[in-house]
Amino acid sequence: MGVDVVRRLAVKQLVALCAALAAMAAGTEAPAQEQYPARPVQVIVPATAGGPVDTAARMIAPALSAALGQSVVLLNRPGASGTLGMHDVAAAEPNGYTIGQGVNSIFTITRISGTTVPFTLDDFNLLGNYATDVSVLAVSAEAPWQTFDDIVAYVHGNPGKLNYASAGVGTVSSLSMQALAHHFKLDMVAVPFPGGAQLTTAILGRQVDIGMVPYTTGAAMFEAKKLRALVTTAPQRLPKLPGVPTLAEKGITANGLNLIMGLYAPRRLADDVRGKLVDAVAKAAKNPAFVAKIEEIGLFGQYEDPAKARARLETEYNDVVTLNRELQN
């Protein structure tokens, strides 16, 4: 075979090889970047099932799913007054597919309680607040006390004999009871429980005498007269409990004693992803069907955009610090 023929064959083979490589390259080009959200979004709930934080998350999940156009999956990760679950949110990949059901007390009360908080507010993107749950000081309907004044009189006459349920250090229920005990000089024994649902059951079963019950958890029991309401943390008297005074009426006006539910994402979100999440939270929170549904169970619809949500947390933290200082004196 002549040299020219060999050269022509080699050229043809090289051309064929280049064409094959080009075809392979074309077939393996990186796909276009996916448009968020392209798959389900996970919401970490830093609380036990059945309590107000979990209930609120389950209520907003369908509305959030509709707003995003994707499934929303809840994952309960309770522990350490909510800090374990929220730490997982802060540490998650900031791609918008893992967010958290946050609550104000984690960033206010828990910070001053002595509990180690492995993050700061700056580790999160606030997406907006959407609901409020108040607390109700309650006893079993079979208990002898009819009013809050009856409790005060009993404890003054029997110091150290009455015990109260608490969801643990760093929680609204704990701080509210401490504020009551300090203001009225009540000597009571704290009995901790994992969450609002468990402490409510303990009061109902008279395993403990009294405690701050999340209104969402206890509303049906108040209506059925299985629990008796003595005082609430609401800003004004509740429509369904018109005869029950507020803490403010009893002289305690501390801010930060109600649970404010909101959604949070890791810090370094892309602007477009953050924008879509913020818009979705606003749309879900303002959905009339959602608002009607949560108010049926005792939550109060209360949308706040990210800026207002952050301002609230900063104000409440300062108020809680002031209250805690008073409690130490």
ZADO-1210 file (C-alpha; in nm, 4 decimals, padded with zeros to 6 digits):
<atoms>
<atom x="00.0000" y="00.0000" z="00.0000" code="MET" pos="1"/>
<atom x="00.1413" y="00.3379" z="-00.1012" code="GLY" pos="2"/>
<atom x="00.2265" y="00.6131" z="00.1415" code="VAL" pos="3"/>
<atom x="-00.0464" y="00.8414" z="00.0001" code="ASP" pos="4"/>
<atom x="-00.3114" y="00.5756" z="00.0526" code="VAL" pos="5"/>
<atom x="-00.1993" y="00.5251" z="00.4129" code="VAL" pos="6"/>
<atom x="-00.2109" y="00.8983" z="00.4705" code="ARG" pos="7"/>
<atom x="-00.5635" y="00.9241" z="00.3251" code="ARG" pos="8"/>
<atom x="-00.6836" y="00.6391" z="00.5471" code="LEU" pos="9"/>
<atom x="-00.5283" y="00.7996" z="00.8541" code="ALA" pos="10"/>
<atom x="-00.6976" y="01.1324" z="00.7764" code="VAL" pos="11"/>
<atom x="-01.0357" y="00.9607" z="00.7281" code="LYS" pos="12"/>
<atom x="-00.9926" y="00.7769" z="01.0597" code="GLN" pos="13"/>
<atom x="-00.8984" y="01.1021" z="01.2368" code="LEU" pos="14"/>
<atom x="-01.2007" y="01.2815" z="01.0928" code="VAL" pos="15"/>
<atom x="-01.4272" y="00.9953" z="01.2005" code="ALA" pos="16"/>
<atom x="-01.2761" y="00.9967" z="01.5469" code="LEU" pos="17"/>
<atom x="-01.3281" y="01.3709" z="01.5834" code="CYS" pos="18"/>
<atom x="-01.6872" y="01.3372" z="01.4674" code="ALA" pos="19"/>
<atom x="-01.7485" y="01.0604" z="01.7183" code="ALA" pos="20"/>
<atom x="-01.5945" y="01.2636" z="01.9990" code="LEU" pos="21"/>
<atom x="-01.8032" y="01.5651" z="01.9025" code="ALA" pos="22"/>
<atom x="-02.1186" y="01.3555" z="01.9054" code="ALA" pos="23"/>
<atom x="-02.0306" y="01.2143" z="02.2459" code="MET" pos="24"/>
<atom x="-01.9636" y="01.5613" z="02.3809" code="ALA" pos="25"/>
<atom x="-02.2948" y="01.6850" z="02.2477" code="ALA" pos="26"/>
<atom x="-02.4731" y="01.3951" z="02.4136" code="GLY" pos="27"/>
<atom x="-02.3103" y="01.4588" z="02.7511" code="THR" pos="28"/>
<atom x="-02.3489" y="01.8337" z="02.7747" code="GLU" pos="29"/>
<atom x="-02.4535" y="01.9489" z="03.1228" code="ALA" pos="30"/>
<atom x="-02.8311" y="01.9882" z="03.1389" code="PRO" pos="31"/>
<atom x="-02.9730" y="02.3323" z="03.1821" code="ALA" pos="32"/>
<atom x="-02.9962" y="02.4423" z="03.5459" code="GLN" pos="33"/>
<atom x="-03.3240" y="02.3258" z="03.7011" code="GLU" pos="34"/>
<atom x="-03.5861" y="02.5821" z="03.7860" code="GLN" pos="35"/>
<atom x="-03.6639" y="02.5943" z="04.1602" code="TYR" pos="36"/>
<atom x="-03.8571" y="02.4124" z="04.2938" code="PRO" pos="37"/>
<atom x="-03.8109" y="02.0997" z="04.0835" code="ALA" pos="38"/>
<atom x="-03.8693" y="01.8455" z="04.3618" code="ARG" pos="39"/>
<atom x="-04.0370" y="01.8208" z="04.7068" code="PRO" pos="40"/>
<atom x="-03.9419" y="02.0671" z="04.9811" code="VAL" pos="41"/>
<atom x="-03.8675" y="01.9321" z="05.3290" code="GLN" pos="42"/>
<atom x="-03.9736" y="02.1280" z="05.6382" code="VAL" pos="43"/>
<atom x="-03.7943" y="02.0368" z="05.9608" code="ILE" pos="44"/>
<atom x="-04.0245" y="02.0759" z="06.2625" code="VAL" pos="45"/>
<atom x="-03.8171" y="02.1176" z="06.5820" code="PRO" pos="46"/>
<atom x="-04.0913" y="01.9853" z="06.8113" code="ALA" pos="47"/>
<atom x="-04.2805" y="01.6726" z="06.9063" code="THR" pos="48"/>
<atom x="-04.5908" y="01.5681" z="06.7146" code="ALA" pos="49"/>
<atom x="-04.9222" y="01.6978" z="06.8430" code="GLY" pos="50"/>
<atom x="-04.8032" y="02.0236" z="06.9996" code="GLY" pos="51"/>
<atom x="-04.8724" y="02.3743" z="06.8666" code="PRO" pos="52"/>
<atom x="-04.5520" y="02.4061" z="06.6600" code="VAL" pos="53"/>
<atom x="-04.6178" y="02.0735" z="06.4880" code="ASP" pos="54"/>
<atom x="-04.9889" y="02.1500" z="06.4443" code="THR" pos="55"/>
<atom x="-04.9133" y="02.4855" z="06.2823" code="ALA" pos="56"/>
<atom x="-04.6648" y="02.3255" z="06.0424" code="ALA" pos="57"/>
<atom x="-04.9176" y="02.0617" z="05.9384" code="ARG" pos="58"/>
<atom x="-05.1776" y="02.3306" z="05.8795" code="MET" pos="59"/>
<atom x="-04.9620" y="02.5491" z="05.6540" code="ILE" pos="60"/>
<atom x="-04.7954" y="02.2634" z="05.4624" code="ALA" pos="61"/>
<atom x="-05.0821" y="02.2150" z="05.2092" code="PRO" pos="62"/>
<atom x="-05.1089" y="02.5900" z="05.1440" code="ALA" pos="63"/>
<atom x="-04.7316" y="02.6165" z="05.1025" code="LEU" pos="64"/>
<atom x="-04.7337" y="02.3169" z="04.8678" code="SER" pos="65"/>
<atom x="-04.9985" y="02.4835" z="04.6519" code="ALA" pos="66"/>
<atom x="-04.8021" y="02.8089" z="04.6441" code="ALA" pos="67"/>
<atom x="-04.4770" y="02.6343" z="04.5465" code="LEU" pos="68"/>
<atom x="-04.6307" y="02.3826" z="04.3070" code="GLY" pos="69"/>
<atom x="-04.4415" y="02.1014" z="04.4821" code="GLN" pos="70"/>
<atom x="-04.5007" y="01.8556" z="04.7645" code="SER" pos="71"/>
<atom x="-04.4048" y="01.9709" z="05.1148" code="VAL" pos="72"/>
<atom x="-04.2797" y="01.6980" z="05.3483" code="VAL" pos="73"/>
<atom x="-04.2588" y="01.7457" z="05.7271" code="LEU" pos="74"/>
<atom x="-03.9861" y="01.5915" z="05.9422" code="LEU" pos="75"/>
<atom x="-04.0103" y="01.6143" z="06.3232" code="ASN" pos="76"/>
<atom x="-03.6764" y="01.6635" z="06.5008" code="ARG" pos="77"/>
<atom x="-03.7520" y="01.7659" z="06.8604" code="PRO" pos="78"/>
<atom x="-03.5020" y="01.8226" z="07.1391" code="GLY" pos="79"/>
<atom x="-03.3192" y="02.0884" z="07.3415" code="ALA" pos="80"/>
<atom x="-03.6106" y="02.3349" z="07.3320" code="SER" pos="81"/>
<atom x="-03.6157" y="02.3286" z="06.9531" code="GLY" pos="82"/>
<atom x="-03.2470" y="02.4006" z="06.8976" code="THR" pos="83"/>
<atom x="-03.1620" y="02.0543" z="06.7600" code="LEU" pos="84"/>
<atom x="-03.4022" y="02.0782" z="06.4698" code="GLY" pos="85"/>
<atom x="-03.3209" y="02.4402" z="06.3913" code="MET" pos="86"/>
<atom x="-02.9484" y="02.3590" z="06.3934" code="HIS" pos="87"/>
<atom x="-03.0195" y="02.1046" z="06.1207" code="ASP" pos="88"/>
<atom x="-03.1934" y="02.3784" z="05.9228" code="VAL" pos="89"/>
<atom x="-02.8990" y="02.6165" z="05.9611" code="ALA" pos="90"/>
<atom x="-02.6557" y="02.3421" z="05.8534" code="ALA" pos="91"/>
<atom x="-02.8611" y="02.2260" z="05.5541" code="ALA" pos="92"/>
<atom x="-02.7497" y="02.2844" z="05.1972" code="GLU" pos="93"/>
<atom x="-02.8837" y="02.6302" z="05.1041" code="PRO" pos="94"/>
<atom x="-03.0723" y="02.5186" z="04.7951" code="ASN" pos="95"/>
<atom x="-03.4286" y="02.5811" z="04.9144" code="GLY" pos="96"/>
<atom x="-03.5175" y="02.2143" z="04.9550" code="TYR" pos="97"/>
<atom x="-03.4708" y="02.2091" z="05.3341" code="THR" pos="98"/>
<atom x="-03.6361" y="02.4792" z="05.5426" code="ILE" pos="99"/>
<atom x="-03.7590" y="02.4909" z="05.9011" code="GLY" pos="100"/>
<atom x="-04.0755" y="02.5574" z="06.0975" code="GLN" pos="101"/>
<atom x="-03.9335" y="02.8047" z="06.3458" code="GLY" pos="102"/>
<atom x="-04.0814" y="02.9655" z="06.6548" code="VAL" pos="103"/>
<atom x="-03.9840" y="03.2897" z="06.8270" code="ASN" pos="104"/>
<atom x="-03.9024" y="03.1341" z="07.1664" code="SER" pos="105"/>
<atom x="-03.6004" y="02.9520" z="07.0199" code="ILE" pos="106"/>
<atom x="-03.4414" y="03.2877" z="06.9401" code="PHE" pos="107"/>
<atom x="-03.5572" y="03.4698" z="07.2535" code="THR" pos="108"/>
<atom x="-03.6404" y="03.2657" z="07.5644" code="ILE" pos="109"/>
<atom x="-03.4054" y="02.9764" z="07.4891" code="THR" pos="110"/>
<atom x="-03.1118" y="03.2162" z="07.4421" code="ARG" pos="111"/>
<atom x="-03.1427" y="03.3457" z="07.7991" code="ILE" pos="112"/>
<atom x="-03.2275" y="03.0130" z="07.9636" code="SER" pos="113"/>
<atom x="-02.8776" y="02.8672" z="07.9868" code="GLY" pos="114"/>
<atom x="-02.9420" y="02.6214" z="07.7025" code="THR" pos="115"/>
<atom x="-02.6602" y="02.6101" z="07.4475" code="THR" pos="116"/>
<atom x="-02.7864" y="02.7551" z="07.1199" code="VAL" pos="117"/>
<atom x="-02.5500" y="02.6480" z="06.8372" code="PRO" pos="118"/>
<atom x="-02.6565" y="02.9224" z="06.5954" code="PHE" pos="119"/>
<atom x="-02.7627" y="03.2859" z="06.5754" code="THR" pos="120"/>
<atom x="-03.0410" y="03.4587" z="06.3883" code="LEU" pos="121"/>
<atom x="-02.7828" y="03.5541" z="06.1236" code="ASP" pos="122"/>
<atom x="-02.7499" y="03.1856" z="06.0307" code="ASP" pos="123"/>
<atom x="-03.0995" y="03.1950" z="05.8788" code="PHE" pos="124"/>
<atom x="-03.3068" y="03.3551" z="05.6097" code="ASN" pos="125"/>
<atom x="-03.6373" y="03.4553" z="05.7665" code="LEU" pos="126"/>
<atom x="-03.9136" y="03.3779" z="05.5181" code="LEU" pos="127"/>
<atom x="-04.2019" y="03.5253" z="05.7191" code="GLY" pos="128"/>
<atom x="-04.4247" y="03.4645" z="06.0213" code="ASN" pos="129"/>
<atom x="-04.7747" y="03.3319" z="05.9706" code="TYR" pos="130"/>
<atom x="-04.9547" y="03.2471" z="06.2969" code="ALA" pos="131"/>
<atom x="-04.9687" y="03.3029" z="06.6728" code="THR" pos="132"/>
<atom x="-05.0624" y="03.0644" z="06.9516" code="ASP" pos="133"/>
<atom x="-05.1373" y="03.1921" z="07.3009" code="VAL" pos="134"/>
<atom x="-05.1218" y="02.9945" z="07.6255" code="SER" pos="135"/>
<atom x="-05.3852" y="02.9335" z="07.8905" code="VAL" pos="136"/>
<atom x="-05.3200" y="02.8601" z="08.2569" code="LEU" pos="137"/>
<atom x="-05.5341" y="02.5524" z="08.3108" code="ALA" pos="138"/>
<atom x="-05.6397" y="02.2946" z="08.5657" code="VAL" pos="139"/>
<atom x="-05.8484" y="01.9814" z="08.5336" code="SER" pos="140"/>
<atom x="-06.2225" y="02.0476" z="08.5496" code="ALA" pos="141"/>
<atom x="-06.2206" y="01.8167" z="08.8519" code="GLU" pos="142"/>
<atom x="-05.9700" y="02.0330" z="09.0408" code="ALA" pos="143"/>
<atom x="-06.1020" y="02.2396" z="09.3332" code="PRO" pos="144"/>
<atom x="-05.9753" y="02.5774" z="09.2058" code="TRP" pos="145"/>
<atom x="-06.2268" y="02.7863" z="09.0126" code="GLN" pos="146"/>
<atom x="-06.0215" y="03.1019" z="08.9500" code="THR" pos="147"/>
<atom x="-05.6637" y="03.2200" z="08.9360" code="PHE" pos="148"/>
<atom x="-05.7130" y="03.3962" z="09.2706" code="ASP" pos="149"/>
<atom x="-05.8044" y="03.0576" z="09.4208" code="ASP" pos="150"/>
<atom x="-05.4668" y="02.9239" z="09.3065" code="ILE" pos="151"/>
<atom x="-05.2806" y="03.2185" z="09.4587" code="VAL" pos="152"/>
<atom x="-05.4591" y="03.1759" z="09.7899" code="ALA" pos="153"/>
<atom x="-05.3952" y="02.7998" z="09.7947" code="TYR" pos="154"/>
<atom x="-05.0227" y="02.8279" z="09.7211" code="VAL" pos="155"/>
<atom x="-04.9737" y="03.1032" z="09.9786" code="HIS" pos="156"/>
<atom x="-05.1314" y="02.8737" z="10.2371" code="GLY" pos="157"/>
<atom x="-04.9556" y="02.5585" z="10.1135" code="ASN" pos="158"/>
<atom x="-04.6094" y="02.6549" z="09.9835" code="PRO" pos="159"/>
<atom x="-04.4308" y="02.3866" z="09.7836" code="GLY" pos="160"/>
<atom x="-04.7337" y="02.1572" z="09.7581" code="LYS" pos="161"/>
<atom x="-04.8729" y="02.2554" z="09.4180" code="LEU" pos="162"/>
<atom x="-04.6852" y="02.1305" z="09.1108" code="ASN" pos="163"/>
<atom x="-04.7044" y="02.2672" z="08.7595" code="TYR" pos="164"/>
<atom x="-04.6353" y="02.1224" z="08.4172" code="ALA" pos="165"/>
<atom x="-04.3695" y="02.2780" z="08.1976" code="SER" pos="166"/>
<atom x="-04.2405" y="02.2015" z="07.8485" code="ALA" pos="167"/>
<atom x="-03.8894" y="02.2464" z="07.9889" code="GLY" pos="168"/>
<atom x="-03.6244" y="02.5131" z="08.0275" code="VAL" pos="169"/>
<atom x="-03.6226" y="02.7712" z="07.7515" code="GLY" pos="170"/>
<atom x="-03.9920" y="02.7415" z="07.6596" code="THR" pos="171"/>
<atom x="-04.2868" y="02.9793" z="07.6742" code="VAL" pos="172"/>
<atom x="-04.4690" y="02.7588" z="07.9254" code="SER" pos="173"/>
<atom x="-04.1724" y="02.7622" z="08.1618" code="SER" pos="174"/>
<atom x="-04.1078" y="03.1372" z="08.1461" code="LEU" pos="175"/>
<atom x="-04.4784" y="03.2195" z="08.1812" code="SER" pos="176"/>
<atom x="-04.5044" y="03.0109" z="08.4972" code="MET" pos="177"/>
<atom x="-04.1846" y="03.1625" z="08.6366" code="GLN" pos="178"/>
<atom x="-04.3258" y="03.5104" z="08.5731" code="ALA" pos="179"/>
<atom x="-04.6463" y="03.4202" z="08.7572" code="LEU" pos="180"/>
<atom x="-04.4565" y="03.2628" z="09.0462" code="ALA" pos="181"/>
<atom x="-04.2286" y="03.5669" z="09.0797" code="HIS" pos="182"/>
<atom x="-04.5024" y="03.8292" z="09.0509" code="HIS" pos="183"/>
<atom x="-04.7363" y="03.6624" z="09.3011" code="PHE" pos="184"/>
<atom x="-04.4650" y="03.5061" z="09.5199" code="LYS" pos="185"/>
<atom x="-04.5809" y="03.1507" z="09.4546" code="LEU" pos="186"/>
<atom x="-04.3743" y="02.8564" z="09.5798" code="ASP" pos="187"/>
<atom x="-04.4546" y="02.5775" z="09.3291" code="MET" pos="188"/>
<atom x="-04.2713" y="02.2701" z="09.1953" code="VAL" pos="189"/>
<atom x="-04.1953" y="02.2447" z="08.8208" code="ALA" pos="190"/>
<atom x="-04.2495" y="01.9109" z="08.6435" code="VAL" pos="191"/>
<atom x="-04.1001" y="01.9074" z="08.2903" code="PRO" pos="192"/>
<atom x="-04.2612" y="01.7356" z="07.9904" code="PHE" pos="193"/>
<atom x="-04.1387" y="01.6928" z="07.6296" code="PRO" pos="194"/>
<atom x="-04.3957" y="01.9294" z="07.4799" code="GLY" pos="195"/>
<atom x="-04.7337" y="02.1010" z="07.4921" code="GLY" pos="196"/>
<atom x="-04.9362" y="01.7917" z="07.4053" code="ALA" pos="197"/>
<atom x="-04.7792" y="01.5867" z="07.6845" code="GLN" pos="198"/>
<atom x="-04.8170" y="01.8534" z="07.9518" code="LEU" pos="199"/>
<atom x="-05.1816" y="01.9056" z="07.8563" code="THR" pos="200"/>
<atom x="-05.2484" y="01.5326" z="07.8939" code="THR" pos="201"/>
<atom x="-05.0765" y="01.5373" z="08.2343" code="ALA" pos="202"/>
<atom x="-05.3011" y="01.8188" z="08.3595" code="ILE" pos="203"/>
<atom x="-05.6092" y="01.6484" z="08.2212" code="LEU" pos="204"/>
<atom x="-05.5139" y="01.3268" z="08.4016" code="GLY" pos="205"/>
<atom x="-05.4258" y="01.5183" z="08.7205" code="ARG" pos="206"/>
<atom x="-05.0685" y="01.3907" z="08.7177" code="GLN" pos="207"/>
<atom x="-04.9851" y="01.7567" z="08.7801" code="VAL" pos="208"/>
<atom x="-05.2019" y="02.0296" z="08.9258" code="ASP" pos="209"/>
<atom x="-05.1675" y="02.3139" z="08.6798" code="ILE" pos="210"/>
<atom x="-04.9776" y="02.4427" z="08.3765" code="GLY" pos="211"/>
<atom x="-04.9680" y="02.6733" z="08.0756" code="MET" pos="212"/>
<atom x="-05.1508" y="02.4874" z="07.7983" code="VAL" pos="213"/>
<atom x="-05.1126" y="02.5912" z="07.4324" code="PRO" pos="214"/>
<atom x="-05.4558" y="02.7191" z="07.3296" code="TYR" pos="215"/>
<atom x="-05.4504" y="02.5104" z="07.0115" code="THR" pos="216"/>
<atom x="-05.3919" y="02.1969" z="07.2165" code="THR" pos="217"/>
<atom x="-05.6492" y="02.2718" z="07.4835" code="GLY" pos="218"/>
<atom x="-05.9265" y="02.4551" z="07.2945" code="ALA" pos="219"/>
<atom x="-06.1469" y="02.1480" z="07.2468" code="ALA" pos="220"/>
<atom x="-06.0976" y="02.0476" z="07.6121" code="MET" pos="221"/>
<atom x="-06.1973" y="02.3933" z="07.7347" code="PHE" pos="222"/>
<atom x="-06.5086" y="02.3788" z="07.5177" code="GLU" pos="223"/>
<atom x="-06.5914" y="02.0285" z="07.6441" code="ALA" pos="224"/>
<atom x="-06.5299" y="02.1489" z="08.0014" code="LYS" pos="225"/>
<atom x="-06.2614" y="01.8891" z="08.0634" code="LYS" pos="226"/>
<atom x="-06.0101" y="02.1627" z="08.1411" code="LEU" pos="227"/>
<atom x="-06.0780" y="02.4869" z="08.3288" code="ARG" pos="228"/>
<atom x="-05.9095" y="02.8050" z="08.2073" code="ALA" pos="229"/>
<atom x="-05.7859" y="03.0500" z="08.4729" code="LEU" pos="230"/>
<atom x="-05.5821" y="03.3132" z="08.2850" code="VAL" pos="231"/>
<atom x="-05.4363" y="03.3604" z="07.9340" code="THR" pos="232"/>
<atom x="-05.1276" y="03.5164" z="07.7757" code="THR" pos="233"/>
<atom x="-05.3400" y="03.6711" z="07.4973" code="ALA" pos="234"/>
<atom x="-05.3244" y="04.0483" z="07.4357" code="PRO" pos="235"/>
<atom x="-05.6985" y="04.0644" z="07.5069" code="GLN" pos="236"/>
<atom x="-05.9628" y="03.8220" z="07.6284" code="ARG" pos="237"/>
<atom x="-06.0268" y="03.5328" z="07.3937" code="LEU" pos="238"/>
<atom x="-06.3673" y="03.5307" z="07.2198" code="PRO" pos="239"/>
<atom x="-06.4329" y="03.1713" z="07.3264" code="LYS" pos="240"/>
<atom x="-06.3129" y="03.2348" z="07.6850" code="LEU" pos="241"/>
<atom x="-06.4662" y="03.5769" z="07.7579" code="PRO" pos="242"/>
<atom x="-06.4723" y="03.5234" z="08.1335" code="GLY" pos="243"/>
<atom x="-06.1016" y="03.4408" z="08.1590" code="VAL" pos="244"/>
<atom x="-05.8670" y="03.7327" z="08.2412" code="PRO" pos="245"/>
<atom x="-05.5335" y="03.7974" z="08.0712" code="THR" pos="246"/>
<atom x="-05.1907" y="03.8155" z="08.2331" code="LEU" pos="247"/>
<atom x="-05.1927" y="04.1881" z="08.1591" code="ALA" pos="248"/>
<atom x="-05.5063" y="04.2216" z="08.3707" code="GLU" pos="249"/>
<atom x="-05.3141" y="04.0509" z="08.6501" code="LYS" pos="250"/>
<atom x="-05.0267" y="04.2963" z="08.6216" code="GLY" pos="251"/>
<atom x="-04.7852" y="04.0995" z="08.4000" code="ILE" pos="252"/>
<atom x="-04.7276" y="04.2807" z="08.0704" code="THR" pos="253"/>
<atom x="-04.4093" y="04.1079" z="07.9484" code="ALA" pos="254"/>
<atom x="-04.3788" y="04.0696" z="07.5719" code="ASN" pos="255"/>
<atom x="-04.2650" y="03.7399" z="07.4179" code="GLY" pos="256"/>
<atom x="-04.4893" y="03.4970" z="07.6079" code="LEU" pos="257"/>
<atom x="-04.6835" y="03.3827" z="07.3002" code="ASN" pos="258"/>
<atom x="-04.5634" y="03.1461" z="07.0282" code="LEU" pos="259"/>
<atom x="-04.5087" y="03.3104" z="06.6898" code="ILE" pos="260"/>
<atom x="-04.4809" y="03.0562" z="06.4078" code="MET" pos="261"/>
<atom x="-04.2621" y="03.1281" z="06.1066" code="GLY" pos="262"/>
<atom x="-04.0613" y="02.9611" z="05.8320" code="LEU" pos="263"/>
<atom x="-03.6839" y="02.9817" z="05.8090" code="TYR" pos="264"/>
<atom x="-03.4212" y="02.8774" z="05.5538" code="ALA" pos="265"/>
<atom x="-03.0407" y="02.8427" z="05.5687" code="PRO" pos="266"/>
<atom x="-02.8453" y="03.1655" z="05.5279" code="ARG" pos="267"/>
<atom x="-02.6803" y="03.1439" z="05.1854" code="ARG" pos="268"/>
<atom x="-02.9814" y="03.1031" z="04.9579" code="LEU" pos="269"/>
<atom x="-02.9617" y="03.2246" z="04.6016" code="ALA" pos="270"/>
<atom x="-03.1658" y="03.5433" z="04.5640" code="ASP" pos="271"/>
<atom x="-03.4120" y="03.3900" z="04.3183" code="ASP" pos="272"/>
<atom x="-03.4757" y="03.0884" z="04.5425" code="VAL" pos="273"/>
<atom x="-03.5218" y="03.3080" z="04.8476" code="ARG" pos="274"/>
<atom x="-03.7618" y="03.5297" z="04.6548" code="GLY" pos="275"/>
<atom x="-03.9758" y="03.2339" z="04.5533" code="LYS" pos="276"/>
<atom x="-03.9876" y="03.1019" z="04.9092" code="LEU" pos="277"/>
<atom x="-04.0761" y="03.4402" z="05.0583" code="VAL" pos="278"/>
<atom x="-04.3518" y="03.4852" z="04.8002" code="ASP" pos="279"/>
<atom x="-04.4832" y="03.1335" z="04.8638" code="ALA" pos="280"/>
<atom x="-04.4969" y="03.1868" z="05.2430" code="VAL" pos="281"/>
<atom x="-04.6824" y="03.5164" z="05.1957" code="ALA" pos="282"/>
<atom x="-04.9278" y="03.3572" z="04.9546" code="LYS" pos="283"/>
<atom x="-04.9874" y="03.0582" z="05.1840" code="ALA" pos="284"/>
<atom x="-05.0253" y="03.2710" z="05.4980" code="ALA" pos="285"/>
<atom x="-05.2772" y="03.5038" z="05.3333" code="LYS" pos="286"/>
<atom x="-05.4820" y="03.2229" z="05.1800" code="ASN" pos="287"/>
<atom x="-05.8355" y="03.2779" z="05.3211" code="PRO" pos="288"/>
<atom x="-05.9036" y="02.9051" z="05.3435" code="ALA" pos="289"/>
<atom x="-05.5816" y="02.8526" z="05.5416" code="PHE" pos="290"/>
<atom x="-05.6558" y="03.1409" z="05.7794" code="VAL" pos="291"/>
<atom x="-06.0096" y="03.0122" z="05.8411" code="ALA" pos="292"/>
<atom x="-05.8770" y="02.6637" z="05.9041" code="LYS" pos="293"/>
<atom x="-05.6147" y="02.7627" z="06.1605" code="ILE" pos="294"/>
<atom x="-05.8533" y="02.9930" z="06.3450" code="GLU" pos="295"/>
<atom x="-06.0954" y="02.7027" z="06.3838" code="GLU" pos="296"/>
<atom x="-05.8392" y="02.5290" z="06.6074" code="ILE" pos="297"/>
<atom x="-05.7383" y="02.8374" z="06.8071" code="GLY" pos="298"/>
<atom x="-05.4401" y="02.9723" z="06.6122" code="LEU" pos="299"/>
<atom x="-05.4471" y="03.3333" z="06.5023" code="PHE" pos="300"/>
<atom x="-05.3498" y="03.4158" z="06.1456" code="GLY" pos="301"/>
<atom x="-05.0795" y="03.6817" z="06.1572" code="GLN" pos="302"/>
<atom x="-04.8590" y="03.7241" z="05.8498" code="TYR" pos="303"/>
<atom x="-04.5391" y="03.9263" z="05.8922" code="GLU" pos="304"/>
<atom x="-04.2853" y="03.9732" z="05.6143" code="ASP" pos="305"/>
<atom x="-03.9175" y="03.8884" z="05.6806" code="PRO" pos="306"/>
<atom x="-03.8251" y="04.2418" z="05.7933" code="ALA" pos="307"/>
<atom x="-04.1136" y="04.2621" z="06.0421" code="LYS" pos="308"/>
<atom x="-04.0447" y="03.9077" z="06.1617" code="ALA" pos="309"/>
<atom x="-03.6830" y="03.9946" z="06.2398" code="ARG" pos="310"/>
<atom x="-03.7785" y="04.3216" z="06.4099" code="ALA" pos="311"/>
<atom x="-04.0246" y="04.1311" z="06.6309" code="ARG" pos="312"/>
<atom x="-03.7585" y="03.8807" z="06.7351" code="LEU" pos="313"/>
<atom x="-03.5141" y="04.1550" z="06.8282" code="GLU" pos="314"/>
<atom x="-03.7759" y="04.3447" z="07.0312" code="THR" pos="315"/>
<atom x="-03.9002" y="04.0317" z="07.2067" code="GLU" pos="316"/>
<atom x="-03.5469" y="03.9251" z="07.2929" code="TYR" pos="317"/>
<atom x="-03.4852" y="04.2567" z="07.4684" code="ASN" pos="318"/>
<atom x="-03.8153" y="04.2226" z="07.6562" code="ASP" pos="319"/>
<atom x="-03.7373" y="03.8663" z="07.7617" code="VAL" pos="320"/>
<atom x="-03.3929" y="03.9705" z="07.8838" code="VAL" pos="321"/>
<atom x="-03.5568" y="04.2410" z="08.0974" code="THR" pos="322"/>
<atom x="-03.8108" y="03.9934" z="08.2358" code="LEU" pos="323"/>
<atom x="-03.5415" y="03.7377" z="08.3125" code="ASN" pos="324"/>
<atom x="-03.3402" y="04.0019" z="08.4972" code="ARG" pos="325"/>
<atom x="-03.6452" y="04.0769" z="08.7113" code="GLU" pos="326"/>
<atom x="-03.6920" y="03.7072" z="08.7835" code="LEU" pos="327"/>
<atom x="-03.3378" y="03.6824" z="08.9192" code="GLN" pos="328"/>
<atom x="-03.3949" y="03.9590" z="09.1737" code="ASN" pos="329"/>
</atoms>
